[in-house]
Amino acid sequence: MSVQVHHFINGEFVVGTGDKQISVTNPADNNTIATVNSATVAEVAQAVTSAERAFLSWRSTPVSERARLMLRYQHLLKQHHDELATVLAQETGKTFEDARGDVWRGIEVAEQAANIASMMMGETVENVAHGIDSYSIVQPLGVCVGITPFNFPAMIPLWMFPIAIACGNAFILKPSEQDPITPTRLAELFAEAGAPAGILQVLHGDKAVVEQLISHPKTKTVSFVGSVAVGQQVYRMATQQLKRAQVFAGAKNHCVIMPDANKQQVINQLVGASVGAAGQRCMAISVAVFVGSSSQWICELRDALKRVKPGLWDDPNAAYGPLISPAAKARVQALIAQGKQEGAHCLLDGSDFTVAGHEEGNWIGPTLFSEVTPEMSIYQQEIFGPVLCCICVDTLSEAIELVNANPYGNGTAIFTGSGAAAKQYQQQVEVGQVGINVPIPVPLPFFSFTGWKGSFYGDQHAYGKQAVRFYTETKTVTCRWFDDEVASTPNMSIALK
């Protein structure tokens, strides 16, 4: 049975009036589970006006009250954790445990937002000149926009709006039209936590809605997570209009395996990091770089991947679910075929995998290539599927050179028992997030998510202290109070006297 997904405007859920209706499908069988009307120009304008009006009062709300809202919100998110995970799993196809992880990593950011007061503290210096003090204060910007992808419909929206709103801003979220039910439920719980009407709006739709939000003269910032091509377009559009933008785009994450690493740990971690969530993670390991004799482990890695079986979200034995759409499946299948044509050795091919009773789903089984070279399409492109490419090199220096030559710099990992090798790798690799014996080094929210190179466009990253700087402006005050009994004389220079 299909449900209608509503927009959330000025604290109320409203049925969209747009002519363009978008179907939300179950990736396991491609049956329609929901529909949503793409927001109209009038609905976008209404949301921005409502957000701006809410901001005018919200920015003056004491920071302690904003923090208490986030405390109530994270408490509600925890209470509804498994409910949210169920909804998320049903619309994305993720396994229940993977969906629970998606929700929990978002809750961690909401928890950090409750600590907003300490993150917004300014600085003070007394007597910078005779009788003059200077201090800085941190203030919100206004109406902020977030555009989020399909692969983490709980975590990535929660990367954005709790921090932005805790800083004193209003926020408009445009989630992926492929799985809009989960972020809409997040907004409903936020209202239940006591959020004032208008400080969070949720608009559904496609490219046209995104462009209207970015180009609206009252929006101040744009946060985006998604593909490279769209991310570059969003960044150019926002910055050409002199707006702040943080854009998280593509990745090609390498895991370097040294011969002194624990073999079984490497194999277990590589399996989960490469095909978990059907490989639909921007931090997934998609290239395994075997150094020296560690290349002898590739056959055992293949055998471990053979044992991994995709399945339905509520199947406790399923390792991961389907891809999000038939188009995503077709793209991955095409890249697998191209990898074979270009000379890579396909040790394990999941192109034709199906789940009994759900043959129409977007299934791809674990796929493993060896003898991959940097010129091949499966190396150059972000596959975004359960496909792992293996490359063999002789030395750690060669591995570092390979990784640094790649245009992306989101995440990387090294598995080794050598502190010296790990130190060399973390110092020399040109990637923003490094794991040492940790395959997917997504930082906890007291740090920031710090992709580099072609994986990120902007200056300040998501969550942590950098997010607070992104969603605020610093104002510096220079202050003197005169003693009425002391006469002053004109100061004709710029020097403080």
TAQUI-V736662 format. One record per residue. N is the residue number from 1. PSI is psi in radians with two decimals (* if undefined). BURIAL is b if it has 16 or more other C-alpha atoms within 10 Angstrom, else e. D_LAST is the distance of its C-alpha to the last C-alpha in Angstrom with 1 decimal. Layout:
N:PSI:BURIAL:D_LAST, N:PSI:BURIAL:D_LAST
This chain:
1:2.25:e:74.7, 2:2.48:e:71.8, 3:2.77:e:68.8, 4:2.18:e:66.4, 5:2.30:b:62.7, 6:2.72:b:60.4, 7:2.76:b:56.9, 8:1.79:b:54.3, 9:2.21:b:52.4, 10:0.71:b:50.4, 11:0.13:b:51.8, 12:2.57:e:55.4, 13:2.22:b:57.9, 14:2.47:e:59.4, 15:2.21:e:62.2, 16:2.53:b:61.1, 17:0.06:e:62.7, 18:2.64:e:62.5, 19:-0.45:e:65.6, 20:2.00:e:64.9, 21:2.31:e:66.1, 22:2.30:b:65.2, 23:2.39:b:67.6, 24:2.14:b:66.4, 25:2.67:b:69.0, 26:2.04:b:70.0, 27:-0.32:b:69.6, 28:-0.40:b:72.6, 29:-0.08:b:75.0, 30:0.39:b:73.1, 31:2.55:e:74.3, 32:2.24:e:71.9, 33:-0.27:b:70.2, 34:2.83:b:67.8, 35:2.68:b:66.7, 36:2.44:b:63.5, 37:2.25:b:62.8, 38:2.37:b:60.0, 39:2.47:b:57.3, 40:2.98:b:57.5, 41:-0.71:e:54.8, 42:-0.68:e:54.8, 43:-0.65:b:54.4, 44:-0.82:b:51.5, 45:-0.70:b:49.8, 46:-0.74:e:50.6, 47:-0.74:b:49.2, 48:-0.76:b:45.9, 49:-0.75:b:45.6, 50:-0.73:b:46.4, 51:-0.74:b:43.9, 52:-0.72:b:41.1, 53:-0.74:b:42.0, 54:-0.65:b:42.2, 55:-0.66:b:38.8, 56:-0.57:e:37.1, 57:-0.62:e:38.1, 58:-0.61:b:38.3, 59:-0.41:b:34.6, 60:-0.03:e:33.8, 61:2.29:e:36.4, 62:2.46:e:34.9, 63:-0.54:b:34.8, 64:-0.63:e:37.2, 65:-0.65:e:39.8, 66:-0.69:b:39.5, 67:-0.67:b:40.2, 68:-0.60:b:43.1, 69:-0.76:b:44.6, 70:-0.58:b:44.6, 71:-0.77:b:46.2, 72:-0.67:b:48.9, 73:-0.83:b:49.4, 74:-0.53:b:49.8, 75:-0.76:b:52.2, 76:-0.70:b:54.3, 77:-0.69:b:54.2, 78:-0.69:e:55.7, 79:-0.64:e:58.3, 80:0.33:e:59.4, 81:-0.96:b:59.0, 82:-0.54:b:62.6, 83:-0.82:b:63.1, 84:-0.72:b:60.3, 85:-0.64:b:61.8, 86:-0.83:b:65.2, 87:-0.79:b:64.0, 88:-0.77:b:62.0, 89:-0.69:b:65.0, 90:-0.59:b:67.3, 91:-0.29:b:65.3, 92:-0.39:b:64.1, 93:-0.06:b:67.2, 94:2.64:b:65.1, 95:2.77:b:66.9, 96:-0.74:b:66.1, 97:-0.66:b:64.4, 98:-0.69:b:62.3, 99:-0.67:b:61.3, 100:-0.70:b:60.3, 101:-0.68:b:58.0, 102:-0.86:b:56.5, 103:-0.76:b:55.7, 104:-0.69:b:54.5, 105:-0.49:b:51.9, 106:-0.70:b:50.5, 107:-0.64:b:50.5, 108:-0.61:b:48.4, 109:-0.68:b:45.6, 110:-0.65:b:45.9, 111:-0.76:b:45.6, 112:-0.58:b:42.3, 113:-0.45:b:41.1, 114:-0.20:b:41.5, 115:0.43:b:38.7, 116:-0.55:b:36.3, 117:-0.81:b:33.7, 118:-0.49:e:32.8, 119:-0.28:b:32.8, 120:0.22:b:30.2, 121:2.40:e:27.6, 122:-2.80:e:24.1, 123:2.67:e:21.4, 124:2.37:e:18.5, 125:2.16:e:15.8, 126:2.51:e:14.1, 127:0.93:e:10.7, 128:-0.43:e:9.6, 129:3.11:e:6.1, 130:1.99:e:6.2, 131:0.16:e:8.5, 132:2.27:b:8.4, 133:2.64:b:11.8, 134:2.45:b:13.5, 135:2.73:e:17.2, 136:2.56:e:20.1, 137:2.65:e:23.2, 138:2.19:b:26.6, 139:2.62:b:28.6, 140:2.93:b:32.1, 141:-0.72:b:33.0, 142:-2.23:b:36.2, 143:2.10:b:39.8, 144:2.62:b:40.7, 145:2.42:b:44.0, 146:2.29:b:46.1, 147:2.01:b:49.2, 148:2.71:b:51.3, 149:3.09:b:54.5, 150:-0.46:b:57.9, 151:-0.37:b:58.0, 152:1.32:b:55.7, 153:-0.15:b:55.8, 154:-0.92:b:54.3, 155:-0.83:b:51.9, 156:-0.72:b:50.1, 157:-0.65:b:49.4, 158:-0.27:b:48.2, 159:-0.56:b:45.8, 160:-1.20:b:44.1, 161:-0.55:b:44.2, 162:-0.76:b:43.5, 163:-0.81:b:40.2, 164:-0.78:b:39.2, 165:-0.68:b:40.2, 166:-0.54:b:38.7, 167:-0.21:b:35.3, 168:0.10:b:35.8, 169:2.95:b:37.5, 170:2.73:b:40.9, 171:2.41:b:43.4, 172:2.10:b:46.5, 173:2.24:b:48.9, 174:1.62:b:51.5, 175:2.98:b:53.8, 176:2.39:b:56.6, 177:-0.16:b:59.6, 178:-0.41:b:61.8, 179:1.25:b:61.0, 180:-0.12:b:59.1, 181:-0.77:b:60.7, 182:-0.91:b:58.6, 183:-0.52:b:55.1, 184:-0.69:b:56.5, 185:-0.61:b:57.5, 186:-0.72:b:54.0, 187:-0.69:b:52.7, 188:-0.75:b:55.3, 189:-0.57:b:54.3, 190:-0.72:b:50.7, 191:-0.69:b:51.6, 192:-0.52:e:53.8, 193:-0.15:b:50.8, 194:0.29:e:49.2, 195:2.32:b:47.1, 196:2.57:b:46.3, 197:2.31:b:48.2, 198:-0.34:b:46.6, 199:-0.30:b:44.1, 200:2.19:b:46.7, 201:2.57:b:49.2, 202:2.07:b:52.0, 203:2.35:b:53.5, 204:2.71:b:56.5, 205:-2.91:b:57.7, 206:-2.68:b:57.7, 207:-0.65:e:55.8, 208:-0.69:e:55.5, 209:-0.74:b:53.6, 210:-0.83:b:51.2, 211:-0.67:e:50.5, 212:-0.71:e:50.0, 213:-0.73:b:47.5, 214:-0.69:b:45.5, 215:-0.18:b:45.6, 216:2.29:e:44.8, 217:-0.28:e:41.5, 218:-0.15:b:40.4, 219:2.46:b:40.7, 220:-0.62:b:37.6, 221:2.76:b:38.9, 222:2.19:b:42.2, 223:2.33:b:43.5, 224:2.47:b:46.9, 225:2.23:b:49.4, 226:-2.71:b:52.6, 227:2.87:b:54.4, 228:-0.88:b:53.0, 229:-0.80:e:54.2, 230:-0.69:e:53.0, 231:-0.76:b:49.7, 232:-0.69:b:48.9, 233:-0.74:e:49.9, 234:-0.77:b:47.6, 235:-0.79:b:44.6, 236:-0.75:e:45.1, 237:-0.76:b:45.7, 238:-0.82:b:42.5, 239:-0.52:e:40.2, 240:-0.44:e:41.6, 241:0.28:e:40.5, 242:0.63:e:37.0, 243:2.67:b:37.5, 244:2.50:b:36.8, 245:2.46:b:39.9, 246:2.08:b:41.2, 247:2.07:b:44.8, 248:2.08:b:47.1, 249:-2.37:b:50.1, 250:3.11:b:53.0, 251:2.76:b:53.8, 252:1.53:b:56.3, 253:2.27:b:55.8, 254:2.51:b:57.5, 255:2.10:b:58.7, 256:2.24:b:59.4, 257:2.01:b:62.2, 258:2.67:b:62.6, 259:-0.40:b:66.0, 260:0.07:e:64.9, 261:2.82:b:63.9, 262:1.97:e:66.0, 263:-0.85:b:68.4, 264:-0.64:e:69.2, 265:-0.75:e:65.6, 266:-0.85:b:64.8, 267:-0.83:b:67.7, 268:-0.77:e:67.0, 269:-0.66:b:63.3, 270:-0.68:b:64.0, 271:-0.91:b:66.6, 272:-0.67:b:64.2, 273:-0.38:b:61.2, 274:-0.70:b:63.2, 275:-0.12:b:65.6, 276:2.51:b:63.9, 277:0.48:b:63.1, 278:0.44:b:65.5, 279:0.15:b:62.7, 280:0.99:b:60.7, 281:2.41:b:57.4, 282:-0.21:b:54.5, 283:0.16:b:54.3, 284:2.56:b:58.1, 285:2.06:b:59.3, 286:-0.14:b:61.3, 287:2.16:b:61.7, 288:2.12:b:63.0, 289:1.85:b:62.5, 290:2.16:b:65.1, 291:2.22:b:64.5, 292:-2.31:e:67.5, 293:-0.17:e:70.3, 294:-0.28:b:68.5, 295:-0.33:b:70.2, 296:-0.19:e:73.3, 297:-0.09:b:71.9, 298:-0.71:b:72.0, 299:-0.66:e:75.5, 300:-0.58:e:74.7, 301:-0.75:b:71.6, 302:-0.78:b:74.1, 303:-0.65:e:76.4, 304:-0.70:e:73.6, 305:-0.56:b:72.5, 306:-0.55:b:76.2, 307:-0.13:e:76.1, 308:2.17:b:73.3, 309:2.13:b:74.6, 310:2.83:b:72.6, 311:-2.98:b:73.7, 312:2.77:b:72.9, 313:-0.57:b:69.9, 314:0.22:b:71.9, 315:1.96:e:74.0, 316:-0.27:e:73.0, 317:-0.07:e:74.4, 318:2.32:b:72.5, 319:-0.62:b:69.9, 320:3.02:b:68.1, 321:-2.84:b:68.8, 322:2.94:b:69.4, 323:2.89:b:67.0, 324:-0.51:b:65.4, 325:2.81:b:67.6, 326:-0.62:b:70.6, 327:-0.70:e:68.3, 328:-0.73:b:66.4, 329:-0.81:b:69.7, 330:-0.67:e:71.1, 331:-0.78:e:68.0, 332:-0.75:b:68.3, 333:-0.71:b:72.0, 334:-0.69:e:71.5, 335:-0.64:b:69.1, 336:-0.81:b:71.5, 337:-0.69:b:74.3, 338:-0.64:e:72.2, 339:-0.72:b:71.3, 340:-0.79:e:75.0, 341:-0.58:e:75.7, 342:0.01:e:73.0, 343:0.01:e:74.6, 344:2.61:b:72.8, 345:1.98:b:75.2, 346:1.75:b:75.2, 347:-0.44:e:76.1, 348:2.18:b:75.8, 349:2.02:b:76.0, 350:0.30:b:75.0, 351:-0.65:b:75.4, 352:0.33:e:78.5, 353:2.43:b:77.6, 354:2.83:b:78.5, 355:2.23:b:78.6, 356:2.28:e:82.0, 357:-0.18:e:82.2, 358:0.78:e:78.8, 359:-0.38:e:79.8, 360:0.00:e:77.8, 361:2.98:b:74.5, 362:1.05:b:71.9, 363:2.42:b:72.9, 364:2.20:b:72.1, 365:2.93:b:73.3, 366:2.39:b:71.5, 367:2.35:b:71.6, 368:2.25:b:71.1, 369:2.46:b:71.0, 370:3.04:b:71.3, 371:0.67:e:71.3, 372:2.48:b:68.3, 373:2.75:b:66.5, 374:-0.29:e:63.1, 375:-0.23:e:64.8, 376:2.60:b:66.6, 377:-0.66:b:65.6, 378:-0.32:b:65.7, 379:-0.71:b:63.0, 380:-0.56:e:60.8, 381:2.59:e:60.8, 382:1.94:b:59.5, 383:-0.65:b:62.9, 384:0.82:b:61.6, 385:3.09:b:64.9, 386:1.07:b:66.7, 387:2.21:b:67.1, 388:2.27:b:66.1, 389:2.33:b:66.2, 390:2.32:b:66.9, 391:2.43:b:65.9, 392:2.35:b:66.9, 393:2.93:b:65.0, 394:-0.58:e:65.6, 395:2.85:e:62.2, 396:-0.67:b:58.9, 397:-0.69:b:57.2, 398:-0.69:e:59.5, 399:-0.76:b:58.6, 400:-0.73:b:54.9, 401:-0.71:e:55.5, 402:-0.85:b:57.6, 403:-0.76:b:55.0, 404:-0.40:b:52.1, 405:-0.27:e:54.2, 406:2.45:b:54.5, 407:-0.23:b:52.2, 408:2.76:b:51.4, 409:0.83:b:49.3, 410:-1.12:b:49.5, 411:2.77:b:51.1, 412:2.89:b:53.2, 413:2.71:b:54.9, 414:2.38:b:56.5, 415:2.09:b:59.4, 416:2.76:b:59.8, 417:0.07:e:60.4, 418:2.09:e:58.3, 419:-0.60:e:54.7, 420:-0.75:e:54.3, 421:-0.73:b:55.5, 422:-0.74:b:53.4, 423:-0.77:e:50.3, 424:-0.75:e:51.1, 425:-0.85:b:51.7, 426:-0.50:b:48.5, 427:-0.64:e:46.5, 428:-0.35:e:48.3, 429:2.41:b:49.4, 430:1.12:b:47.4, 431:2.51:b:47.8, 432:-0.41:b:45.2, 433:2.09:b:47.3, 434:2.29:b:49.5, 435:2.33:b:52.2, 436:1.87:b:53.7, 437:0.41:b:57.1, 438:2.02:b:55.8, 439:-0.59:b:57.1, 440:1.55:b:54.9, 441:0.99:b:51.4, 442:2.11:b:49.9, 443:2.66:b:46.9, 444:2.77:e:46.5, 445:-0.03:b:43.7, 446:-0.23:b:41.0, 447:3.09:e:41.0, 448:2.75:b:41.0, 449:1.86:b:44.0, 450:1.13:b:42.9, 451:2.67:b:45.5, 452:3.07:b:44.9, 453:-2.32:b:46.1, 454:0.03:b:48.6, 455:-0.16:b:48.6, 456:2.40:b:45.1, 457:2.14:b:43.1, 458:-2.93:e:39.4, 459:-0.55:e:36.4, 460:2.33:b:36.4, 461:-3.09:b:39.7, 462:2.63:b:41.6, 463:-3.13:b:41.0, 464:-2.88:b:38.9, 465:-0.59:b:35.2, 466:-0.60:b:35.4, 467:-0.68:b:37.2, 468:-0.73:b:34.4, 469:-0.62:b:31.9, 470:-0.69:b:34.5, 471:0.15:b:34.9, 472:2.95:b:31.2, 473:2.55:e:27.9, 474:2.29:e:24.5, 475:2.23:e:21.7, 476:2.27:e:18.1, 477:2.27:e:16.0, 478:2.14:e:12.2, 479:2.36:e:12.1, 480:2.42:e:10.5, 481:2.12:e:13.0, 482:2.48:e:12.4, 483:2.06:e:14.6, 484:-0.37:e:16.8, 485:-0.17:e:17.4, 486:2.12:e:14.0, 487:2.52:e:13.4, 488:2.76:e:10.3, 489:2.70:e:10.2, 490:2.37:e:10.1, 491:1.90:e:7.4, 492:0.08:e:10.2, 493:3.03:e:9.1, 494:-0.22:e:9.0, 495:2.47:e:6.2, 496:2.20:e:3.8, 497:*:e:0.0
